[in-house]
Amino acid sequence: MTTPPRVTSVVINAADHDLLVGFWKELLGVEVARSFPPYFTWLAPQEGTGVSVAIQAVRELTPGRNRLHLDTEVADIEAAVARIEALGGSFLEDHEIGGFAWKVMADPEGNEFCIAPAH
């Protein structure tokens, strides 16, 4: 049996490379690990975390909606929303299923990601 691939990065496409490097670097509190400007930049992983992949079931694919997104968790949702907006991101919508609530946010180019309370 061959060894399965190991996930190393979640890649976000960007029209403005420097804008999104700055946004995600500040939001996640990490530094640049390596960069090949203006084409590629890898940010360092957050301390004590790894990459997690989740599958989300939807009734149907929505035209224009991102098919890949990051799920993140935060200690203070409202403070996180304010910080994301201050960095040029935006709030899109609230969700709640079975007592689990989260917010859908977007980076400055509209790439969606979710924030939920840390558990």
N, CA, C and O atoms as a GROMACS GRO file, in nm:
protein
  476
    1MET      N    1   0.083  -0.117   0.000
    1MET     CA    2   0.000   0.000   0.000
    1MET      C    3   0.089   0.125   0.000
    1MET      O    4   0.185   0.133   0.076
    2THR      N    5   0.056   0.220  -0.084
    2THR     CA    6   0.134   0.344  -0.087
    2THR      C    7   0.090   0.438   0.023
    2THR      O    8  -0.024   0.431   0.071
    3THR      N    9   0.179   0.524   0.063
    3THR     CA   10   0.147   0.624   0.165
    3THR      C   11   0.057   0.730   0.104
    3THR      O   12   0.085   0.779  -0.005
    4PRO      N   13  -0.052   0.766   0.173
    4PRO     CA   14  -0.141   0.869   0.119
    4PRO      C   15  -0.072   1.005   0.117
    4PRO      O   16   0.022   1.028   0.193
    5PRO      N   17  -0.117   1.094   0.031
    5PRO     CA   18  -0.060   1.229   0.029
    5PRO      C   19  -0.082   1.298   0.164
    5PRO      O   20  -0.180   1.272   0.233
    6ARG      N   21   0.010   1.385   0.198
    6ARG     CA   22  -0.002   1.463   0.321
    6ARG      C   23  -0.040   1.605   0.282
    6ARG      O   24   0.028   1.667   0.200
    7VAL      N   25  -0.147   1.656   0.338
    7VAL     CA   26  -0.190   1.793   0.310
    7VAL      C   27  -0.089   1.888   0.372
    7VAL      O   28  -0.057   1.878   0.491
    8THR      N   29  -0.038   1.981   0.292
    8THR     CA   30   0.058   2.078   0.343
    8THR      C   31   0.008   2.220   0.339
    8THR      O   32   0.049   2.302   0.421
    9SER      N   33  -0.081   2.253   0.245
    9SER     CA   34  -0.125   2.391   0.229
    9SER      C   35  -0.268   2.396   0.178
    9SER      O   36  -0.311   2.310   0.101
   10VAL      N   37  -0.341   2.496   0.221
   10VAL     CA   38  -0.467   2.533   0.159
   10VAL      C   39  -0.433   2.659   0.081
   10VAL      O   40  -0.386   2.757   0.138
   11VAL      N   41  -0.457   2.657  -0.051
   11VAL     CA   42  -0.414   2.766  -0.137
   11VAL      C   43  -0.533   2.856  -0.173
   11VAL      O   44  -0.637   2.807  -0.216
   12ILE      N   45  -0.517   2.983  -0.156
   12ILE     CA   46  -0.618   3.082  -0.192
   12ILE      C   47  -0.569   3.157  -0.314
   12ILE      O   48  -0.460   3.214  -0.311
   13ASN      N   49  -0.646   3.158  -0.421
   13ASN     CA   50  -0.611   3.233  -0.541
   13ASN      C   51  -0.632   3.382  -0.517
   13ASN      O   52  -0.728   3.421  -0.450
   14ALA      N   53  -0.544   3.463  -0.569
   14ALA     CA   54  -0.551   3.607  -0.543
   14ALA      C   55  -0.520   3.686  -0.669
   14ALA      O   56  -0.427   3.653  -0.742
   15ALA      N   57  -0.597   3.791  -0.694
   15ALA     CA   58  -0.563   3.886  -0.801
   15ALA      C   59  -0.455   3.982  -0.752
   15ALA      O   60  -0.368   4.021  -0.829
   16ASP      N   61  -0.461   4.020  -0.624
   16ASP     CA   62  -0.362   4.109  -0.564
   16ASP      C   63  -0.286   4.030  -0.458
   16ASP      O   64  -0.327   4.024  -0.342
   17HIS      N   65  -0.175   3.970  -0.499
   17HIS     CA   66  -0.094   3.883  -0.415
   17HIS      C   67  -0.057   3.950  -0.282
   17HIS      O   68  -0.080   3.894  -0.176
   18ASP      N   69   0.000   4.069  -0.288
   18ASP     CA   70   0.048   4.136  -0.167
   18ASP      C   71  -0.067   4.169  -0.071
   18ASP      O   72  -0.050   4.158   0.051
   19LEU      N   73  -0.182   4.209  -0.123
   19LEU     CA   74  -0.297   4.240  -0.039
   19LEU      C   75  -0.338   4.118   0.044
   19LEU      O   76  -0.358   4.129   0.164
   20LEU      N   77  -0.350   4.003  -0.022
   20LEU     CA   78  -0.395   3.884   0.052
   20LEU      C   79  -0.287   3.826   0.141
   20LEU      O   80  -0.318   3.772   0.247
   21VAL      N   81  -0.159   3.837   0.102
   21VAL     CA   82  -0.052   3.793   0.192
   21VAL      C   83  -0.061   3.874   0.321
   21VAL      O   84  -0.056   3.817   0.430
   22GLY      N   85  -0.074   4.005   0.309
   22GLY     CA   86  -0.084   4.090   0.428
   22GLY      C   87  -0.206   4.059   0.512
   22GLY      O   88  -0.197   4.053   0.634
   23PHE      N   89  -0.321   4.040   0.447
   23PHE     CA   90  -0.446   4.011   0.519
   23PHE      C   91  -0.433   3.881   0.598
   23PHE      O   92  -0.455   3.881   0.720
   24TRP      N   93  -0.399   3.771   0.532
   24TRP     CA   94  -0.396   3.641   0.600
   24TRP      C   95  -0.282   3.632   0.702
   24TRP      O   96  -0.297   3.568   0.805
   25LYS      N   97  -0.169   3.696   0.674
   25LYS     CA   98  -0.057   3.698   0.768
   25LYS      C   99  -0.100   3.766   0.898
   25LYS      O  100  -0.076   3.713   1.006
   26GLU      N  101  -0.163   3.883   0.888
   26GLU     CA  102  -0.207   3.955   1.007
   26GLU      C  103  -0.321   3.883   1.078
   26GLU      O  104  -0.320   3.872   1.200
   27LEU      N  105  -0.418   3.835   1.001
   27LEU     CA  106  -0.533   3.768   1.063
   27LEU      C  107  -0.490   3.644   1.141
   27LEU      O  108  -0.538   3.622   1.253
   28LEU      N  109  -0.401   3.564   1.085
   28LEU     CA  110  -0.360   3.439   1.149
   28LEU      C  111  -0.245   3.457   1.248
   28LEU      O  112  -0.214   3.365   1.324
   29GLY      N  113  -0.181   3.575   1.248
   29GLY     CA  114  -0.072   3.600   1.341
   29GLY      C  115   0.052   3.518   1.311
   29GLY      O  116   0.118   3.469   1.403
   30VAL      N  117   0.083   3.502   1.182
   30VAL     CA  118   0.199   3.422   1.143
   30VAL      C  119   0.290   3.504   1.052
   30VAL      O  120   0.256   3.615   1.011
   31GLU      N  121   0.406   3.448   1.023
   31GLU     CA  122   0.503   3.512   0.935
   31GLU      C  123   0.508   3.438   0.802
   31GLU      O  124   0.450   3.330   0.787
   32VAL      N  125   0.575   3.496   0.708
   32VAL     CA  126   0.596   3.432   0.579
   32VAL      C  127   0.702   3.323   0.597
   32VAL      O  128   0.808   3.349   0.653
   33ALA      N  129   0.673   3.203   0.551
   33ALA     CA  130   0.769   3.093   0.558
   33ALA      C  131   0.862   3.094   0.437
   33ALA      O  132   0.983   3.079   0.450
   34ARG      N  133   0.804   3.113   0.319
   34ARG     CA  134   0.883   3.127   0.196
   34ARG      C  135   0.798   3.195   0.091
   34ARG      O  136   0.675   3.186   0.092
   35SER      N  137   0.866   3.264   0.001
   35SER     CA  138   0.793   3.344  -0.096
   35SER      C  139   0.867   3.350  -0.228
   35SER      O  140   0.990   3.354  -0.231
   36PHE      N  141   0.791   3.352  -0.337
   36PHE     CA  142   0.843   3.369  -0.471
   36PHE      C  143   0.762   3.481  -0.536
   36PHE      O  144   0.682   3.457  -0.627
   37PRO      N  145   0.783   3.606  -0.487
   37PRO     CA  146   0.702   3.717  -0.535
   37PRO      C  147   0.718   3.738  -0.685
   37PRO      O  148   0.826   3.712  -0.739
   38PRO      N  149   0.618   3.782  -0.751
   38PRO     CA  150   0.485   3.811  -0.699
   38PRO      C  151   0.390   3.694  -0.714
   38PRO      O  152   0.268   3.714  -0.718
   39TYR      N  153   0.442   3.573  -0.724
   39TYR     CA  154   0.358   3.458  -0.758
   39TYR      C  155   0.313   3.373  -0.641
   39TYR      O  156   0.194   3.342  -0.630
   40PHE      N  157   0.404   3.333  -0.554
   40PHE     CA  158   0.369   3.240  -0.446
   40PHE      C  159   0.426   3.286  -0.313
   40PHE      O  160   0.537   3.338  -0.306
   41THR      N  161   0.347   3.267  -0.207
   41THR     CA  162   0.393   3.290  -0.070
   41THR      C  163   0.329   3.184   0.018
   41THR      O  164   0.208   3.162   0.015
   42TRP      N  165   0.413   3.118   0.097
   42TRP     CA  166   0.363   3.024   0.196
   42TRP      C  167   0.378   3.087   0.333
   42TRP      O  168   0.487   3.132   0.369
   43LEU      N  169   0.270   3.091   0.409
   43LEU     CA  170   0.275   3.141   0.546
   43LEU      C  171   0.310   3.026   0.640
   43LEU      O  172   0.276   2.911   0.614
   44ALA      N  173   0.377   3.059   0.749
   44ALA     CA  174   0.411   2.958   0.849
   44ALA      C  175   0.283   2.907   0.915
   44ALA      O  176   0.188   2.983   0.932
   45PRO      N  177   0.279   2.778   0.952
   45PRO     CA  178   0.161   2.727   1.023
   45PRO      C  179   0.149   2.793   1.160
   45PRO      O  180   0.248   2.837   1.218
   46GLN      N  181   0.026   2.800   1.209
   46GLN     CA  182   0.006   2.851   1.344
   46GLN      C  183   0.064   2.752   1.444
   46GLN      O  184   0.056   2.630   1.423
   47GLU      N  185   0.122   2.804   1.551
   47GLU     CA  186   0.183   2.718   1.651
   47GLU      C  187   0.081   2.622   1.711
   47GLU      O  188  -0.028   2.661   1.750
   48GLY      N  189   0.119   2.495   1.717
   48GLY     CA  190   0.034   2.394   1.780
   48GLY      C  191  -0.084   2.347   1.699
   48GLY      O  192  -0.171   2.276   1.751
   49THR      N  193  -0.090   2.385   1.571
   49THR     CA  194  -0.203   2.342   1.489
   49THR      C  195  -0.154   2.268   1.366
   49THR      O  196  -0.035   2.273   1.332
   50GLY      N  197  -0.245   2.200   1.301
   50GLY     CA  198  -0.217   2.134   1.175
   50GLY      C  199  -0.325   2.170   1.076
   50GLY      O  200  -0.416   2.246   1.107
   51VAL      N  201  -0.314   2.116   0.958
   51VAL     CA  202  -0.414   2.142   0.855
   51VAL      C  203  -0.530   2.045   0.874
   51VAL      O  204  -0.509   1.925   0.896
   52SER      N  205  -0.649   2.097   0.866
   52SER     CA  206  -0.768   2.015   0.879
   52SER      C  207  -0.851   2.030   0.753
   52SER      O  208  -0.867   2.141   0.702
   53VAL      N  209  -0.904   1.924   0.703
   53VAL     CA  210  -0.990   1.926   0.585
   53VAL      C  211  -1.129   1.884   0.628
   53VAL      O  212  -1.145   1.786   0.700
   54ALA      N  213  -1.230   1.957   0.582
   54ALA     CA  214  -1.369   1.923   0.613
   54ALA      C  215  -1.449   1.918   0.485
   54ALA      O  216  -1.417   1.988   0.389
   55ILE      N  217  -1.551   1.837   0.481
   55ILE     CA  218  -1.642   1.829   0.367
   55ILE      C  219  -1.775   1.890   0.412
   55ILE      O  220  -1.825   1.856   0.519
   56GLN      N  221  -1.830   1.977   0.331
   56GLN     CA  222  -1.957   2.041   0.364
   56GLN      C  223  -2.061   2.002   0.261
   56GLN      O  224  -2.043   2.026   0.141
   57ALA      N  225  -2.169   1.942   0.304
   57ALA     CA  226  -2.277   1.905   0.212
   57ALA      C  227  -2.364   2.028   0.186
   57ALA      O  228  -2.395   2.103   0.278
   58VAL      N  229  -2.401   2.048   0.061
   58VAL     CA  230  -2.491   2.157   0.024
   58VAL      C  231  -2.598   2.101  -0.069
   58VAL      O  232  -2.577   2.001  -0.136
   59ARG      N  233  -2.711   2.167  -0.070
   59ARG     CA  234  -2.820   2.119  -0.156
   59ARG      C  235  -2.783   2.124  -0.302
   59ARG      O  236  -2.812   2.031  -0.378
   60GLU      N  237  -2.718   2.231  -0.343
   60GLU     CA  238  -2.668   2.244  -0.479
   60GLU      C  239  -2.560   2.348  -0.480
   60GLU      O  240  -2.556   2.438  -0.396
   61LEU      N  241  -2.471   2.336  -0.578
   61LEU     CA  242  -2.364   2.434  -0.589
   61LEU      C  243  -2.422   2.569  -0.631
   61LEU      O  244  -2.502   2.577  -0.724
   62THR      N  245  -2.382   2.671  -0.562
   62THR     CA  246  -2.430   2.805  -0.591
   62THR      C  247  -2.333   2.873  -0.687
   62THR      O  248  -2.214   2.880  -0.657
   63PRO      N  249  -2.380   2.922  -0.801
   63PRO     CA  250  -2.289   2.991  -0.893
   63PRO      C  251  -2.220   3.107  -0.823
   63PRO      O  252  -2.283   3.185  -0.753
   64GLY      N  253  -2.089   3.118  -0.844
   64GLY     CA  254  -2.014   3.228  -0.788
   64GLY      C  255  -1.964   3.206  -0.646
   64GLY      O  256  -1.882   3.283  -0.598
   65ARG      N  257  -2.012   3.105  -0.579
   65ARG     CA  258  -1.969   3.080  -0.441
   65ARG      C  259  -1.842   2.995  -0.442
   65ARG      O  260  -1.827   2.906  -0.525
   66ASN      N  261  -1.754   3.024  -0.349
   66ASN     CA  262  -1.629   2.948  -0.342
   66ASN      C  263  -1.657   2.802  -0.311
   66ASN      O  264  -1.744   2.770  -0.230
   67ARG      N  265  -1.583   2.714  -0.374
   67ARG     CA  266  -1.598   2.571  -0.350
   67ARG      C  267  -1.502   2.522  -0.243
   67ARG      O  268  -1.516   2.411  -0.193
   68LEU      N  269  -1.406   2.603  -0.208
   68LEU     CA  270  -1.308   2.570  -0.105
   68LEU      C  271  -1.302   2.686  -0.008
   68LEU      O  272  -1.296   2.801  -0.050
   69HIS      N  273  -1.303   2.657   0.121
   69HIS     CA  274  -1.289   2.764   0.218
   69HIS      C  275  -1.221   2.712   0.344
   69HIS      O  276  -1.209   2.591   0.364
   70LEU      N  277  -1.178   2.804   0.426
   70LEU     CA  278  -1.116   2.770   0.553
   70LEU      C  279  -1.220   2.778   0.664
   70LEU      O  280  -1.304   2.868   0.663
   71ASP      N  281  -1.216   2.685   0.758
   71ASP     CA  282  -1.292   2.693   0.880
   71ASP      C  283  -1.193   2.730   0.990
   71ASP      O  284  -1.090   2.665   1.005
   72THR      N  285  -1.225   2.833   1.066
   72THR     CA  286  -1.138   2.876   1.174
   72THR      C  287  -1.219   2.887   1.302
   72THR      O  288  -1.342   2.897   1.298
   73GLU      N  289  -1.149   2.885   1.415
   73GLU     CA  290  -1.218   2.905   1.541
   73GLU      C  291  -1.150   3.017   1.617
   73GLU      O  292  -1.029   3.036   1.609
   74VAL      N  293  -1.231   3.092   1.692
   74VAL     CA  294  -1.183   3.209   1.764
   74VAL      C  295  -1.244   3.211   1.904
   74VAL      O  296  -1.349   3.152   1.929
   75ALA      N  297  -1.175   3.279   1.996
   75ALA     CA  298  -1.226   3.290   2.133
   75ALA      C  299  -1.339   3.392   2.142
   75ALA      O  300  -1.432   3.374   2.220
   76ASP      N  301  -1.330   3.500   2.064
   76ASP     CA  302  -1.428   3.608   2.071
   76ASP      C  303  -1.475   3.641   1.930
   76ASP      O  304  -1.405   3.708   1.854
   77ILE      N  305  -1.595   3.594   1.895
   77ILE     CA  306  -1.648   3.611   1.759
   77ILE      C  307  -1.657   3.758   1.720
   77ILE      O  308  -1.612   3.796   1.612
   78GLU      N  309  -1.715   3.841   1.806
   78GLU     CA  310  -1.736   3.982   1.769
   78GLU      C  311  -1.604   4.055   1.750
   78GLU      O  312  -1.591   4.137   1.659
   79ALA      N  313  -1.505   4.026   1.835
   79ALA     CA  314  -1.373   4.087   1.818
   79ALA      C  315  -1.310   4.041   1.687
   79ALA      O  316  -1.244   4.119   1.619
   80ALA      N  317  -1.330   3.914   1.652
   80ALA     CA  318  -1.275   3.862   1.527
   80ALA      C  319  -1.339   3.930   1.407
   80ALA      O  320  -1.270   3.965   1.311
   81VAL      N  321  -1.471   3.949   1.410
   81VAL     CA  322  -1.540   4.018   1.301
   81VAL      C  323  -1.484   4.158   1.284
   81VAL      O  324  -1.455   4.201   1.172
   82ALA      N  325  -1.467   4.229   1.394
   82ALA     CA  326  -1.414   4.366   1.388
   82ALA      C  327  -1.273   4.368   1.330
   82ALA      O  328  -1.240   4.455   1.250
   83ARG      N  329  -1.190   4.273   1.370
   83ARG     CA  330  -1.052   4.267   1.319
   83ARG      C  331  -1.050   4.236   1.170
   83ARG      O  332  -0.976   4.298   1.094
   84ILE      N  333  -1.132   4.139   1.129
   84ILE     CA  334  -1.139   4.102   0.987
   84ILE      C  335  -1.182   4.222   0.904
   84ILE      O  336  -1.123   4.249   0.799
   85GLU      N  337  -1.284   4.294   0.951
   85GLU     CA  338  -1.331   4.411   0.878
   85GLU      C  339  -1.225   4.521   0.875
   85GLU      O  340  -1.210   4.590   0.774
   86ALA      N  341  -1.151   4.538   0.984
   86ALA     CA  342  -1.045   4.639   0.989
   86ALA      C  343  -0.932   4.606   0.892
   86ALA      O  344  -0.864   4.696   0.841
   87LEU      N  345  -0.912   4.478   0.866
   87LEU     CA  346  -0.807   4.434   0.773
   87LEU      C  347  -0.854   4.437   0.627
   87LEU      O  348  -0.777   4.406   0.536
   88GLY      N  349  -0.981   4.473   0.605
   88GLY     CA  350  -1.033   4.481   0.468
   88GLY      C  351  -1.124   4.367   0.430
   88GLY      O  352  -1.173   4.362   0.317
   89GLY      N  353  -1.150   4.274   0.522
   89GLY     CA  354  -1.243   4.165   0.497
   89GLY      C  355  -1.385   4.210   0.526
   89GLY      O  356  -1.410   4.326   0.559
   90SER      N  357  -1.480   4.116   0.512
   90SER     CA  358  -1.620   4.153   0.534
   90SER      C  359  -1.701   4.036   0.590
   90SER      O  360  -1.668   3.919   0.570
   91PHE      N  361  -1.808   4.073   0.661
   91PHE     CA  362  -1.904   3.976   0.712
   91PHE      C  363  -2.003   3.944   0.600
   91PHE      O  364  -2.050   4.035   0.532
   92LEU      N  365  -2.036   3.816   0.580
   92LEU     CA  366  -2.133   3.777   0.478
   92LEU      C  367  -2.264   3.729   0.538
   92LEU      O  368  -2.370   3.776   0.500
   93GLU      N  369  -2.257   3.633   0.633
   93GLU     CA  370  -2.381   3.580   0.688
   93GLU      C  371  -2.357   3.497   0.813
   93GLU      O  372  -2.247   3.448   0.836
   94ASP      N  373  -2.464   3.484   0.893
   94ASP     CA  374  -2.464   3.400   1.012
   94ASP      C  375  -2.528   3.266   0.979
   94ASP      O  376  -2.615   3.256   0.893
   95HIS      N  377  -2.484   3.161   1.051
   95HIS     CA  378  -2.544   3.029   1.039
   95HIS      C  379  -2.554   2.965   1.176
   95HIS      O  380  -2.476   2.998   1.266
   96GLU      N  381  -2.648   2.875   1.191
   96GLU     CA  382  -2.663   2.798   1.314
   96GLU      C  383  -2.733   2.668   1.280
   96GLU      O  384  -2.838   2.667   1.216
   97ILE      N  385  -2.673   2.558   1.323
   97ILE     CA  386  -2.733   2.426   1.305
   97ILE      C  387  -2.715   2.349   1.435
   97ILE      O  388  -2.602   2.329   1.480
   98GLY      N  389  -2.823   2.306   1.493
   98GLY     CA  390  -2.817   2.222   1.613
   98GLY      C  391  -2.739   2.281   1.728
   98GLY      O  392  -2.671   2.208   1.801
   99GLY      N  393  -2.746   2.412   1.746
   99GLY     CA  394  -2.674   2.476   1.855
   99GLY      C  395  -2.533   2.518   1.821
   99GLY      O  396  -2.467   2.585   1.900
  100PHE      N  397  -2.484   2.480   1.703
  100PHE     CA  398  -2.352   2.522   1.658
  100PHE      C  399  -2.369   2.643   1.568
  100PHE      O  400  -2.437   2.635   1.465
  101ALA      N  401  -2.307   2.755   1.605
  101ALA     CA  402  -2.321   2.879   1.529
  101ALA      C  403  -2.186   2.921   1.472
  101ALA      O  404  -2.082   2.898   1.534
  102TRP      N  405  -2.189   2.983   1.354
  102TRP     CA  406  -2.068   3.036   1.293
  102TRP      C  407  -2.104   3.151   1.202
  102TRP      O  408  -2.220   3.172   1.168
  103LYS      N  409  -2.002   3.226   1.162
  103LYS     CA  410  -2.019   3.338   1.071
  103LYS      C  411  -1.937   3.312   0.945
  103LYS      O  412  -1.825   3.262   0.952
  104VAL      N  413  -1.995   3.346   0.831
  104VAL     CA  414  -1.922   3.338   0.705
  104VAL      C  415  -1.866   3.477   0.679
  104VAL      O  416  -1.939   3.576   0.678
  105MET      N  417  -1.736   3.481   0.656
  105MET     CA  418  -1.664   3.605   0.631
  105MET      C  419  -1.600   3.596   0.493
  105MET      O  420  -1.601   3.490   0.430
  106ALA      N  421  -1.543   3.707   0.447
  106ALA     CA  422  -1.470   3.707   0.320
  106ALA      C  423  -1.346   3.792   0.335
  106ALA      O  424  -1.345   3.892   0.406
  107ASP      N  425  -1.239   3.749   0.265
  107ASP     CA  426  -1.118   3.831   0.262
  107ASP      C  427  -1.140   3.947   0.165
  107ASP      O  428  -1.248   3.957   0.107
  108PRO      N  429  -1.042   4.034   0.145
  108PRO     CA  430  -1.063   4.151   0.060
  108PRO      C  431  -1.101   4.121  -0.085
  108PRO      O  432  -1.154   4.210  -0.153
  109GLU      N  433  -1.077   4.000  -0.134
  109GLU     CA  434  -1.114   3.964  -0.271
  109GLU      C  435  -1.238   3.878  -0.278
  109GLU      O  436  -1.274   3.830  -0.386
  110GLY      N  437  -1.306   3.856  -0.165
  110GLY     CA  438  -1.429   3.779  -0.164
  110GLY      C  439  -1.414   3.632  -0.138
  110GLY      O  440  -1.513   3.560  -0.144
  111ASN      N  441  -1.293   3.584  -0.110
  111ASN     CA  442  -1.274   3.443  -0.075
  111ASN      C  443  -1.336   3.419   0.062
  111ASN      O  444  -1.301   3.486   0.159
  112GLU      N  445  -1.428   3.324   0.069
  112GLU     CA  446  -1.502   3.301   0.193
  112GLU      C  447  -1.426   3.213   0.290
  112GLU      O  448  -1.350   3.125   0.251
  113PHE      N  449  -1.450   3.239   0.420
  113PHE     CA  450  -1.400   3.153   0.526
  113PHE      C  451  -1.496   3.167   0.643
  113PHE      O  452  -1.570   3.264   0.653
  114CYS      N  453  -1.493   3.068   0.733
  114CYS     CA  454  -1.587   3.067   0.845
  114CYS      C  455  -1.512   3.088   0.976
  114CYS      O  456  -1.399   3.043   0.993
  115ILE      N  457  -1.580   3.157   1.067
  115ILE     CA  458  -1.527   3.168   1.204
  115ILE      C  459  -1.633   3.113   1.298
  115ILE      O  460  -1.753   3.140   1.283
  116ALA      N  461  -1.588   3.034   1.395
  116ALA     CA  462  -1.677   2.973   1.492
  116ALA      C  463  -1.611   2.985   1.630
  116ALA      O  464  -1.490   3.004   1.639
  117PRO      N  465  -1.691   2.972   1.737
  117PRO     CA  466  -1.632   2.980   1.870
  117PRO      C  467  -1.538   2.862   1.894
  117PRO      O  468  -1.567   2.749   1.854
  118ALA      N  469  -1.427   2.890   1.960
  118ALA     CA  470  -1.332   2.784   1.995
  118ALA      C  471  -1.399   2.687   2.091
  118ALA      O  472  -1.475   2.727   2.179
  119HIS      N  473  -1.370   2.562   2.074
  119HIS     CA  474  -1.428   2.462   2.164
  119HIS      C  475  -1.322   2.391   2.242
  119HIS      O  476  -1.353   2.303   2.322
   0.00000   0.00000   0.00000
